[in-house]
Amino acid sequence: MNLIAQAKTKGIQAEFVDALGKLRVTEPAALRSILEALPDKRPYRFVTGAVVVRTGGPARTELTEAAALPLRWAVVESVDGHGAKIVAKGEVREHAIAWPADLPLGYYRLHLTDAHGDTEEAPLIVTPRRAFTGDFDRGWLLAVQLYSIRSVRNWGIGDFTDLAGLVALASELGADGIGLNPLHALFDDRPTDCSPYSPNSRLFLNPLYVDVEAIPEYSTDLLPDARNLAARLREGDRVNYAEVGPLKWRGLRAAFDAFLARASAARRREFVEFRAERGPLLSRFACFEALRHRFSGPWWEWPAEWQQPDATKFAALRNGPAGRDIEFVEFVQWIAETQLHAAKALAGRLGMKVGLYLDVAVGVQSDGFDAWNEQGVISRQLAVGAPPDVLNTVGQDWGLAGFNAGGLEARSFVPFAEMLAASMRHAGAIRLDHVLGLKRLYLVPRGFKPDNGAYVAMPFEALLATVARESAAHKCIVIGEDLGTVPDGFRETMQDWGIWSYLVMMFERDDQGRFRNVDHYIPNALVTLNTHDLCTYAGWRSFGDLRMKLSLGLDPGESEEARWHALGMLDDILRHNAIDRNDLYSVLAFLSRTRSRLLAVSLEDLLGVTDQPNIPGTIDEHPNWRQRLPVALERIAATIDPEALRTATRERSSAAGS
């Protein structure tokens, strides 16, 4: 079988036309690397792939002609990883299974046996017909990069106590929630590796957001120099991760030692309950972190006995000298979840319709926990990216490992569900970064340039079913970041499954550069002026983003003449809606009139910040993910114009009826 034929068996599209209209053909060496990195996909004969059963109406699955009738079927679930439990079973004498209406929601294996005794097994997902779509009309969110928050008390980086303060502020302004950059766990020993979109794990939280002084067992005498050092770290316009990180970890370790020495019985019981609730996954993460600090280099270069998760070896590890370090990692995650939950609970008490809106990164770093824990499901040798387009003519390699189809099917999509649940348990809404990856991923093999990748098909329906299942279970709205080149019918399919779109006003223009009017924006969507990867409103109006990119040797993708034209087009659409001014609040008033049910308002925009949080295509050239807001949390209300903001958002504000 030649390379192209082999590629098709794994859903690899080695030839495609890119956004520039150029035919791209993946080089044989690169294609071979992609083939070797992806596990084999199970061949199906009786069904065509993963089976999805949508509840709420009659549901049928068509069988192929290869199945000899009559055919027996059984829906089976694992029981604590041992044995299996039959949830439902039956026999059919036609090439279709009409599913019982009372099938419980969940992730199963479908066992099929035909008249010849031939058997087949496939993943089966029973899911609500649609994801949770919210129970409100319209609202708005305050979008924040949490690390950027200054306050009179934090340790040089925004934390979960600051988040609670933001929740209170947002509620006073009439907002229905706080939108946050990903809170995923990063690497504690890599201070320059601070992008929230390049996580160690999407299953756990970033401990740098813990407020150490809010831990009950912590007292200032445990770390006498902490407050003076924290005061110094609060100065300056950038987060000093090289010093903030070590200070936080010293404080967390001191709090842990104090917990072991004098915690109350009730507190100890809460910790035990948390560990039991999170189960083996938390234990494996804690063991991985302990091992990562013991060995240098990525996990595939560790001693062979630790290159794979092993419950028996972990038990021995816990009983040895590393036991205290393992328990420390679990303690830190407990504290992080407790403090984040407190902010979520405050939003609930204040009656906010969404509460927390969390971003979910598109992938993970290949040497992190998730890739080690799910080696058959996450392809560490392949990086998610994008083919060449107008803004990136050489393509993009995001350096992140993503899920693969064969591995997910073999695991009945449970790893994907666990990843979603990790964020949904804290949120009223999440945004899936690069949601196009549910249908196909552009993968670049390690060692090759990003213009030499290939598209790989994903089990779209099964992934949508998993999203809907977890969304309904957690009552969490799901917003898909569907920017860029979108396949025909993709957005319509998302809407059918109840997944919202992500509409950025800066991109919503026609071929003449005219901004779309308010009736263009669909209801089930989050609308926003810009994103963290785009210029702020102040930067856009002042041309600051163009000058910054030119100074960095980057193509700004727009001329000054084109920017003047865009500014004129903005004035036109605002005047068309009887808005005579063109300041930020005027633009927010326009966006507030759209039918889209959520509006995100950037705190950087409200404070007049000119530099954007992240400039794609840069690493050290620009202080990405390090910039701090110009004023402290306690002064934000006095710095912005709260009345102008309330007026602009009146039509969708929770304060409108108060």
C-alpha positions as CSV (number, residue, x, y, z in Angstrom):
1,M,0.0,0.0,0.0
2,N,1.5,3.4,-1.0
3,L,1.8,6.3,1.3
4,I,-1.4,8.1,0.1
5,A,-3.5,5.0,0.5
6,Q,-2.1,4.4,4.0
7,A,-2.8,8.0,4.8
8,K,-6.5,7.6,3.8
9,T,-6.9,4.7,6.2
10,K,-6.0,7.1,9.1
11,G,-8.1,10.0,7.7
12,I,-5.0,12.0,6.6
13,Q,-5.6,14.5,3.8
14,A,-2.2,15.0,2.3
15,E,-3.4,17.2,-0.6
16,F,-5.5,20.3,-0.1
17,V,-5.9,23.9,-1.3
18,D,-4.9,26.4,1.3
19,A,-6.4,29.9,2.0
20,L,-4.1,31.4,-0.6
21,G,-5.6,29.2,-3.3
22,K,-2.4,27.1,-3.6
23,L,-2.4,23.3,-3.8
24,R,-0.5,21.9,-0.9
25,V,1.0,18.3,-1.1
26,T,2.7,17.0,2.0
27,E,6.2,15.8,1.3
28,P,6.6,12.0,1.6
29,A,9.0,12.2,4.6
30,A,6.6,14.5,6.5
31,L,3.6,12.3,5.6
32,R,5.5,9.2,6.8
33,S,6.2,10.9,10.1
34,I,2.5,11.7,10.5
35,L,1.5,8.1,9.7
36,E,4.0,6.7,12.2
37,A,2.8,9.1,15.0
38,L,-0.9,8.2,14.6
39,P,-2.3,5.0,16.1
40,D,-4.2,2.7,13.7
41,K,-7.9,3.3,13.5
42,R,-10.2,0.3,14.2
43,P,-11.7,-0.9,10.9
44,Y,-15.5,-1.2,11.2
45,R,-17.7,-3.6,9.2
46,F,-21.2,-3.5,10.9
47,V,-21.2,0.2,11.7
48,T,-19.4,3.1,10.0
49,G,-17.7,4.4,13.2
50,A,-18.4,5.6,16.6
51,V,-22.1,5.4,17.4
52,V,-24.0,8.4,18.7
53,V,-27.5,8.2,20.3
54,R,-29.2,11.6,20.8
55,T,-32.0,11.4,23.3
56,G,-35.2,13.4,23.2
57,G,-36.7,11.6,20.3
58,P,-36.6,8.4,18.2
59,A,-33.0,7.3,17.6
60,R,-31.7,4.8,15.1
61,T,-28.3,3.6,14.0
62,E,-28.1,2.1,10.5
63,L,-26.1,-1.1,10.1
64,T,-24.1,-2.0,7.0
65,E,-25.0,-4.8,4.6
66,A,-22.0,-6.7,6.0
67,A,-23.9,-7.6,9.1
68,A,-25.7,-11.0,8.7
69,L,-29.1,-10.9,10.3
70,P,-30.4,-11.5,12.9
71,L,-27.8,-9.4,14.9
72,R,-27.5,-9.2,18.6
73,W,-26.3,-6.0,20.3
74,A,-25.3,-5.0,23.8
75,V,-24.5,-1.7,25.4
76,V,-21.7,-2.2,27.9
77,E,-20.0,0.0,30.5
78,S,-16.9,-0.6,32.6
79,V,-17.3,-0.9,36.3
80,D,-14.4,0.7,38.2
81,G,-12.1,-0.5,35.4
82,H,-12.9,-4.2,36.2
83,G,-15.3,-6.3,34.2
84,A,-18.3,-4.8,32.5
85,K,-22.0,-4.1,33.0
86,I,-24.6,-4.6,30.3
87,V,-26.8,-1.5,30.3
88,A,-29.1,-2.6,27.4
89,K,-29.3,-5.4,24.9
90,G,-31.5,-6.6,22.0
91,E,-31.7,-8.3,18.7
92,V,-32.6,-6.8,15.3
93,R,-33.8,-8.4,12.1
94,E,-33.2,-5.4,9.9
95,H,-30.1,-3.3,9.2
96,A,-30.8,-0.8,11.9
97,I,-31.0,-0.6,15.6
98,A,-33.9,1.4,17.1
99,W,-32.6,2.5,20.5
100,P,-34.6,2.3,23.7
101,A,-35.8,5.7,24.9
102,D,-34.5,5.1,28.4
103,L,-30.8,4.6,27.6
104,P,-28.8,6.4,30.3
105,L,-26.5,9.2,29.2
106,G,-22.8,8.2,29.1
107,Y,-19.9,6.6,27.3
108,Y,-20.1,2.9,26.5
109,R,-18.9,0.1,24.2
110,L,-21.3,-1.3,21.7
111,H,-20.9,-5.1,21.3
112,L,-22.4,-6.6,18.1
113,T,-22.6,-10.3,17.1
114,D,-24.2,-11.2,13.7
115,A,-25.8,-14.4,12.5
116,H,-22.4,-15.9,11.5
117,G,-21.0,-15.4,15.0
118,D,-18.7,-12.5,13.8
119,T,-18.3,-9.8,16.4
120,E,-17.5,-6.2,16.4
121,E,-17.1,-3.5,19.1
122,A,-17.4,0.3,18.7
123,P,-17.6,3.3,21.1
124,L,-21.2,4.4,21.8
125,I,-22.1,7.8,23.3
126,V,-25.6,8.5,24.6
127,T,-26.1,12.3,24.8
128,P,-28.7,15.0,25.0
129,R,-29.9,16.3,21.7
130,R,-28.2,19.6,22.3
131,A,-25.6,21.2,24.6
132,F,-26.8,23.4,27.4
133,T,-27.6,26.8,25.8
134,G,-28.3,28.9,28.9
135,D,-31.5,30.1,30.5
136,F,-31.3,33.8,29.9
137,D,-31.9,36.3,27.1
138,R,-28.8,38.5,26.8
139,G,-25.9,39.6,29.1
140,W,-22.3,40.7,29.1
141,L,-19.0,39.6,30.6
142,L,-15.9,41.4,31.7
143,A,-12.9,39.8,29.9
144,V,-9.7,39.7,32.0
145,Q,-6.2,38.2,31.8
146,L,-6.1,37.1,35.5
147,Y,-2.3,37.2,35.8
148,S,-2.4,40.9,34.8
149,I,-4.4,42.1,37.8
150,R,-2.7,44.4,40.2
151,S,-4.0,44.7,43.8
152,V,-2.8,46.2,47.0
153,R,-2.3,42.7,48.5
154,N,-1.4,40.1,45.8
155,W,2.1,38.6,45.4
156,G,2.9,40.2,42.1
157,I,0.4,38.3,40.0
158,G,-3.4,38.3,39.9
159,D,-4.9,35.5,42.1
160,F,-8.2,33.9,43.0
161,T,-8.9,36.5,45.7
162,D,-8.5,39.2,43.0
163,L,-10.9,37.2,40.9
164,A,-13.5,37.4,43.7
165,G,-12.9,41.1,43.7
166,L,-13.4,41.3,40.0
167,V,-16.7,39.3,40.3
168,A,-17.9,41.9,42.8
169,L,-16.9,44.8,40.6
170,A,-18.4,43.2,37.5
171,S,-21.7,42.7,39.3
172,E,-21.8,46.3,40.4
173,L,-21.3,47.3,36.7
174,G,-24.2,45.0,35.6
175,A,-22.1,42.3,34.1
176,D,-23.1,38.6,34.3
177,G,-19.7,37.1,34.6
178,I,-15.9,37.2,34.2
179,G,-14.2,35.9,31.1
180,L,-10.7,34.5,31.8
181,N,-7.7,33.2,30.0
182,P,-7.0,29.5,30.5
183,L,-6.4,28.5,34.2
184,H,-4.6,25.3,33.1
185,A,-1.6,24.0,35.0
186,L,1.8,25.2,33.6
187,F,5.3,24.1,34.5
188,D,6.3,25.5,37.8
189,D,10.0,25.4,36.9
190,R,9.8,27.3,33.6
191,P,9.3,31.0,34.4
192,T,9.6,32.0,30.8
193,D,7.1,29.5,29.6
194,C,4.1,31.4,30.8
195,S,1.5,31.2,28.0
196,P,-1.8,30.0,29.4
197,Y,-2.4,28.4,26.0
198,S,0.6,26.1,26.3
199,P,-0.3,24.0,29.4
200,N,1.4,21.1,31.2
201,S,-2.2,19.8,31.8
202,R,-5.7,20.9,30.9
203,L,-7.0,18.7,33.8
204,F,-5.6,20.7,36.7
205,L,-5.2,24.4,37.8
206,N,-2.3,26.8,37.8
207,P,-1.1,27.1,41.4
208,L,0.3,30.6,40.7
209,Y,-3.3,31.9,41.0
210,V,-3.6,30.7,44.6
211,D,-3.8,33.4,47.3
212,V,-1.3,31.9,49.7
213,E,-2.3,34.3,52.6
214,A,-5.9,33.1,52.2
215,I,-5.0,29.5,53.1
216,P,-6.3,28.9,56.7
217,E,-3.1,27.3,57.9
218,Y,-0.8,30.0,56.5
219,S,0.4,32.8,58.8
220,T,2.8,35.6,58.0
221,D,5.3,34.4,60.6
222,L,5.9,31.3,58.4
223,L,7.5,33.4,55.7
224,P,8.6,36.7,57.4
225,D,10.1,38.2,54.2
226,A,7.1,37.4,52.0
227,R,5.2,40.6,52.3
228,N,8.1,42.9,51.6
229,L,9.1,40.8,48.6
230,A,5.5,40.7,47.4
231,A,5.3,44.5,47.7
232,R,8.4,44.8,45.4
233,L,6.9,42.3,43.0
234,R,3.7,44.3,42.7
235,E,5.7,47.1,41.1
236,G,6.5,47.5,37.5
237,D,4.5,46.9,34.4
238,R,5.3,43.2,33.9
239,V,4.7,40.0,35.9
240,N,8.1,38.8,37.1
241,Y,7.5,35.1,36.9
242,A,11.1,34.3,37.7
243,E,10.6,35.7,41.2
244,V,6.8,35.4,41.7
245,G,6.9,31.6,41.1
246,P,9.5,30.7,43.7
247,L,7.9,33.0,46.3
248,K,4.5,31.4,45.7
249,W,5.9,27.9,45.9
250,R,7.7,28.7,49.2
251,G,4.5,30.1,50.6
252,L,2.5,27.0,49.4
253,R,5.1,24.7,50.9
254,A,5.0,26.5,54.2
255,A,1.2,26.4,54.3
256,F,1.3,22.6,53.5
257,D,3.8,22.0,56.4
258,A,1.5,23.9,58.7
259,F,-1.5,21.9,57.5
260,L,0.2,18.7,58.3
261,A,1.2,20.0,61.7
262,R,-1.9,21.6,63.0
263,A,-4.9,21.3,60.6
264,S,-8.3,20.6,62.3
265,A,-10.0,17.3,61.9
266,A,-12.6,18.9,59.7
267,R,-10.0,20.3,57.3
268,R,-8.2,17.0,57.1
269,R,-11.5,15.3,56.3
270,E,-12.2,17.9,53.5
271,F,-8.7,17.1,52.0
272,V,-9.3,13.4,52.1
273,E,-12.7,13.8,50.5
274,F,-11.2,16.0,47.7
275,R,-8.6,13.3,47.0
276,A,-11.2,10.6,46.9
277,E,-13.4,12.7,44.6
278,R,-10.6,13.4,42.1
279,G,-9.5,9.8,42.3
280,P,-6.6,8.1,40.4
281,L,-6.3,11.1,38.0
282,L,-5.2,13.4,40.7
283,S,-2.8,10.8,42.2
284,R,-1.2,10.2,38.8
285,F,-0.8,14.0,38.2
286,A,0.9,14.3,41.7
287,C,3.2,11.4,41.0
288,F,4.1,12.8,37.6
289,E,5.0,16.2,39.1
290,A,7.2,14.4,41.7
291,L,8.9,12.4,39.0
292,R,9.3,15.4,36.7
293,H,11.3,17.2,39.5
294,R,13.4,14.1,40.1
295,F,14.5,13.5,36.5
296,S,15.8,15.9,33.9
297,G,14.5,16.0,30.4
298,P,11.1,15.0,28.9
299,W,9.3,11.9,30.2
300,W,10.2,9.7,27.3
301,E,13.9,10.1,28.4
302,W,13.1,9.0,32.0
303,P,14.1,5.6,33.3
304,A,12.0,3.0,31.4
305,E,10.0,2.1,34.5
306,W,8.5,5.6,34.8
307,Q,7.8,6.3,31.1
308,Q,4.3,4.8,31.5
309,P,1.8,5.4,34.3
310,D,1.7,2.4,36.5
311,A,-0.6,2.2,39.6
312,T,1.5,-0.4,41.4
313,K,4.7,1.6,41.0
314,F,2.8,4.7,42.1
315,A,1.7,3.0,45.3
316,A,5.3,2.2,46.1
317,L,6.4,5.7,45.2
318,R,3.8,7.2,47.6
319,N,5.1,5.0,50.4
320,G,8.7,6.1,49.9
321,P,10.6,9.4,50.3
322,A,8.6,11.1,47.6
323,G,5.3,10.6,49.4
324,R,5.3,14.0,51.0
325,D,6.0,15.7,47.7
326,I,3.1,13.8,46.1
327,E,0.7,14.8,48.8
328,F,1.9,18.4,48.5
329,V,0.9,18.5,44.8
330,E,-2.6,17.2,45.8
331,F,-2.8,19.8,48.6
332,V,-2.1,22.6,46.2
333,Q,-4.7,21.5,43.8
334,W,-7.2,21.2,46.6
335,I,-6.5,24.8,47.7
336,A,-6.7,26.1,44.1
337,E,-10.0,24.4,43.5
338,T,-11.4,25.7,46.8
339,Q,-10.4,29.3,46.1
340,L,-11.7,29.2,42.5
341,H,-15.0,27.6,43.7
342,A,-15.3,30.5,46.2
343,A,-15.2,33.0,43.3
344,K,-17.8,31.0,41.4
345,A,-20.0,30.7,44.4
346,L,-19.8,34.5,44.9
347,A,-21.0,35.0,41.3
348,G,-23.9,32.7,42.1
349,R,-24.9,34.6,45.2
350,L,-24.8,37.9,43.3
351,G,-27.2,36.5,40.7
352,M,-24.8,36.5,37.7
353,K,-26.2,34.6,34.8
354,V,-22.8,33.1,33.7
355,G,-20.4,33.5,36.6
356,L,-17.1,32.3,35.2
357,Y,-16.3,31.9,31.5
358,L,-13.1,29.9,31.0
359,D,-10.9,29.4,27.9
360,V,-9.8,25.9,27.0
361,A,-6.5,25.6,25.1
362,V,-6.4,23.6,21.9
363,G,-3.7,21.3,23.0
364,V,-0.9,20.6,25.6
365,Q,2.9,20.5,25.7
366,S,4.2,17.2,24.6
367,D,6.4,16.7,27.7
368,G,3.6,17.5,30.1
369,F,1.3,15.3,32.2
370,D,-1.6,14.9,29.8
371,A,0.6,13.6,27.0
372,W,2.3,11.2,29.4
373,N,-0.9,10.1,30.9
374,E,-2.7,9.5,27.6
375,Q,0.1,8.3,25.3
376,G,-2.3,6.4,23.0
377,V,-4.7,9.4,22.8
378,I,-2.4,12.4,22.5
379,S,0.2,12.3,19.7
380,R,3.3,14.0,21.2
381,Q,5.3,13.8,17.9
382,L,2.7,16.0,16.1
383,A,2.0,19.7,16.7
384,V,-1.4,21.3,16.0
385,G,-1.1,24.3,13.8
386,A,-2.5,26.0,10.6
387,P,-1.6,25.9,7.0
388,P,-0.4,29.1,5.2
389,D,-2.9,31.9,4.9
390,V,-3.0,35.6,4.2
391,L,-1.7,36.6,7.7
392,N,0.8,33.7,8.0
393,T,2.2,32.9,4.6
394,V,4.5,30.2,6.0
395,G,1.9,28.5,8.1
396,Q,1.7,28.1,11.9
397,D,3.1,25.5,14.3
398,W,1.6,26.1,17.8
399,G,3.9,23.5,19.4
400,L,1.0,21.8,21.1
401,A,0.1,18.1,21.0
402,G,-3.6,17.2,20.4
403,F,-5.9,14.3,20.7
404,N,-6.0,11.7,17.9
405,A,-9.0,9.9,16.5
406,G,-7.9,6.3,16.9
407,G,-6.9,6.7,20.5
408,L,-10.1,8.5,21.4
409,E,-12.3,5.8,19.8
410,A,-10.4,3.1,21.7
411,R,-11.1,4.9,25.0
412,S,-14.7,5.7,24.1
413,F,-13.9,9.5,24.2
414,V,-13.5,9.5,28.0
415,P,-10.2,11.4,28.0
416,F,-11.9,14.2,26.0
417,A,-14.8,14.2,28.3
418,E,-12.5,14.5,31.4
419,M,-10.7,17.4,29.8
420,L,-14.0,19.3,29.2
421,A,-15.3,18.5,32.7
422,A,-12.1,19.8,34.3
423,S,-13.0,23.3,33.2
424,M,-16.8,23.0,33.1
425,R,-17.0,22.1,36.8
426,H,-15.9,25.7,37.6
427,A,-17.7,27.6,34.8
428,G,-21.1,28.8,33.5
429,A,-19.5,28.9,30.0
430,I,-16.3,27.8,28.3
431,R,-14.7,28.7,25.0
432,L,-13.1,25.9,23.0
433,D,-10.0,27.4,21.3
434,H,-9.8,26.4,17.6
435,V,-13.1,24.5,17.7
436,L,-12.5,23.6,14.0
437,G,-10.2,20.9,15.5
438,L,-13.3,18.9,16.4
439,K,-13.7,18.2,12.6
440,R,-10.1,18.2,11.4
441,L,-6.7,19.1,12.8
442,Y,-3.8,20.5,10.8
443,L,-0.8,18.5,12.2
444,V,2.8,19.3,11.7
445,P,5.4,16.5,12.4
446,R,8.2,17.4,14.7
447,G,11.3,18.6,12.7
448,F,9.3,19.9,9.7
449,K,8.2,23.4,8.8
450,P,4.6,24.4,9.4
451,D,3.8,24.5,5.6
452,N,4.5,20.8,5.4
453,G,1.7,19.5,7.6
454,A,-1.5,17.7,6.7
455,Y,-5.1,17.8,7.7
456,V,-6.3,14.8,9.7
457,A,-10.0,14.0,10.1
458,M,-11.5,13.8,13.6
459,P,-14.7,11.9,14.7
460,F,-16.7,15.1,14.5
461,E,-20.1,13.8,15.5
462,A,-18.7,11.8,18.5
463,L,-16.8,14.8,19.7
464,L,-19.9,17.0,19.4
465,A,-21.8,14.4,21.3
466,T,-19.2,14.4,24.1
467,V,-19.4,18.2,24.3
468,A,-23.2,18.1,24.5
469,R,-23.1,15.4,27.2
470,E,-20.6,17.3,29.4
471,S,-22.3,20.7,28.7
472,A,-25.7,19.4,29.8
473,A,-24.3,17.6,32.8
474,H,-22.5,20.7,34.1
475,K,-25.1,23.2,32.8
476,C,-22.3,25.0,31.0
477,I,-22.6,26.9,27.8
478,V,-20.0,26.0,25.1
479,I,-18.7,28.6,22.7
480,G,-16.6,27.5,19.8
481,E,-13.8,29.7,18.6
482,D,-14.7,29.3,14.9
483,L,-12.5,32.0,13.3
484,G,-10.6,31.6,10.1
485,T,-11.4,29.3,7.2
486,V,-14.4,27.3,8.2
487,P,-15.6,24.3,6.2
488,D,-19.0,24.5,4.6
489,G,-21.8,23.6,7.0
490,F,-19.6,23.6,10.0
491,R,-21.3,26.5,11.8
492,E,-24.7,25.1,11.0
493,T,-23.8,21.8,12.5
494,M,-22.4,23.5,15.6
495,Q,-25.7,25.4,16.0
496,D,-27.7,22.2,15.6
497,W,-25.7,20.7,18.6
498,G,-26.3,23.9,20.7
499,I,-22.6,25.1,20.5
500,W,-22.4,28.9,20.2
501,S,-20.3,30.8,17.7
502,Y,-17.6,33.4,18.5
503,L,-18.0,36.6,16.6
504,V,-15.3,39.2,16.6
505,M,-16.4,42.6,15.3
506,M,-13.0,43.4,13.9
507,F,-13.5,40.4,11.5
508,E,-17.1,40.9,10.8
509,R,-16.8,43.0,7.6
510,D,-17.8,42.5,4.0
511,D,-15.6,42.4,0.9
512,Q,-15.5,46.3,0.8
513,G,-14.4,46.5,4.4
514,R,-17.8,47.6,5.7
515,F,-18.7,46.5,9.2
516,R,-21.7,44.2,9.5
517,N,-24.8,45.6,11.0
518,V,-26.4,44.5,14.2
519,D,-28.8,42.1,12.5
520,H,-25.9,40.1,11.1
521,Y,-25.0,38.7,14.6
522,I,-26.8,35.4,15.4
523,P,-28.4,34.9,18.9
524,N,-26.4,31.9,20.1
525,A,-23.0,33.5,20.0
526,L,-20.6,35.5,22.0
527,V,-19.8,38.8,20.4
528,T,-16.7,40.8,21.2
529,L,-14.8,43.8,19.7
530,N,-11.4,42.0,19.7
531,T,-9.4,39.2,21.2
532,H,-6.2,38.8,23.3
533,D,-4.4,38.1,19.9
534,L,-5.6,41.4,18.4
535,C,-4.9,45.0,19.1
536,T,-6.9,46.8,21.8
537,Y,-9.3,49.5,20.8
538,A,-6.9,52.3,21.9
539,G,-4.1,50.6,20.0
540,W,-6.3,50.2,16.9
541,R,-7.4,53.9,16.8
542,S,-3.8,55.1,17.5
543,F,-2.2,52.8,14.9
544,G,0.0,51.6,17.8
545,D,-0.4,47.9,16.8
546,L,0.9,48.7,13.2
547,R,3.9,50.5,14.6
548,M,4.6,47.8,17.1
549,K,4.6,45.0,14.6
550,L,6.8,46.9,12.2
551,S,9.3,47.6,15.0
552,L,9.4,43.8,15.6
553,G,10.0,43.1,11.9
554,L,6.5,41.6,11.4
555,D,4.1,42.2,8.6
556,P,1.2,44.0,10.2
557,G,-1.1,42.7,7.6
558,E,-2.6,46.1,7.1
559,S,-1.4,49.5,5.7
560,E,-2.0,52.8,7.4
561,E,-4.3,53.7,4.4
562,A,-6.3,50.5,5.1
563,R,-6.6,51.4,8.7
564,W,-7.9,54.9,7.9
565,H,-10.5,53.3,5.7
566,A,-11.5,50.9,8.5
567,L,-11.9,53.8,10.9
568,G,-14.2,55.5,8.4
569,M,-16.2,52.3,8.0
570,L,-16.6,52.1,11.8
571,D,-17.9,55.7,11.8
572,D,-20.4,54.8,9.1
573,I,-21.9,51.8,10.9
574,L,-22.1,53.7,14.2
575,R,-23.9,56.6,12.5
576,H,-26.2,54.2,10.7
577,N,-27.3,53.2,14.2
578,A,-27.7,56.8,15.3
579,I,-24.5,56.6,17.4
580,D,-22.7,59.9,16.8
581,R,-19.4,59.3,18.6
582,N,-16.8,56.7,18.1
583,D,-15.3,56.1,21.5
584,L,-15.1,52.7,23.1
585,Y,-18.5,53.1,24.9
586,S,-20.1,54.0,21.5
587,V,-18.8,50.7,20.0
588,L,-20.0,48.8,23.1
589,A,-23.4,50.4,22.6
590,F,-23.5,49.1,19.0
591,L,-22.5,45.6,20.1
592,S,-25.0,45.6,22.9
593,R,-27.8,46.0,20.3
594,T,-26.9,42.8,18.5
595,R,-29.0,39.7,19.1
596,S,-26.0,37.7,20.3
597,R,-26.7,36.6,23.8
598,L,-23.3,37.3,25.3
599,L,-21.0,40.3,24.9
600,A,-17.4,40.2,26.2
601,V,-15.9,43.6,27.1
602,S,-12.1,43.7,27.6
603,L,-10.8,45.2,30.7
604,E,-7.7,46.4,28.7
605,D,-10.1,48.3,26.5
606,L,-11.9,49.9,29.4
607,L,-8.6,51.1,30.9
608,G,-7.4,52.5,27.6
609,V,-4.4,50.1,27.3
610,T,-2.7,50.4,23.9
611,D,-0.5,47.2,23.8
612,Q,-2.2,43.9,23.2
613,P,-1.6,40.9,25.6
614,N,-0.2,38.7,22.9
615,I,1.3,39.2,19.5
616,P,1.1,35.9,17.5
617,G,4.4,35.0,15.9
618,T,6.5,36.4,18.7
619,I,8.1,34.7,21.7
620,D,10.8,37.0,23.3
621,E,10.3,40.0,21.1
622,H,7.2,41.1,22.9
623,P,6.2,40.6,26.6
624,N,3.4,38.2,25.8
625,W,1.3,37.1,28.8
626,R,3.4,39.3,31.1
627,Q,1.9,42.7,30.9
628,R,0.1,44.0,33.9
629,L,-2.8,46.4,33.9
630,P,-2.0,50.1,34.6
631,V,-4.1,50.4,37.7
632,A,-4.8,48.3,40.7
633,L,-8.1,46.4,41.1
634,E,-9.2,48.8,43.9
635,R,-8.9,51.8,41.5
636,I,-10.5,50.3,38.4
637,A,-14.0,51.6,39.1
638,A,-12.6,55.1,39.6
639,T,-10.5,54.9,36.4
640,I,-13.1,53.8,33.9
641,D,-16.4,55.5,33.3
642,P,-18.9,53.2,35.1
643,E,-21.9,55.3,34.1
644,A,-20.9,55.3,30.4
645,L,-20.4,51.5,30.6
646,R,-23.8,51.0,32.2
647,T,-25.5,53.2,29.6
648,A,-23.7,51.3,26.8
649,T,-24.7,47.9,28.1
650,R,-28.1,48.9,29.5
651,E,-30.1,46.7,27.1
652,R,-28.4,43.5,28.2
653,S,-27.2,44.4,31.7
654,S,-28.3,42.5,34.9
655,A,-28.3,45.9,36.6
656,A,-30.9,47.3,34.1
657,G,-33.8,46.0,36.1
658,S,-32.4,46.9,39.5
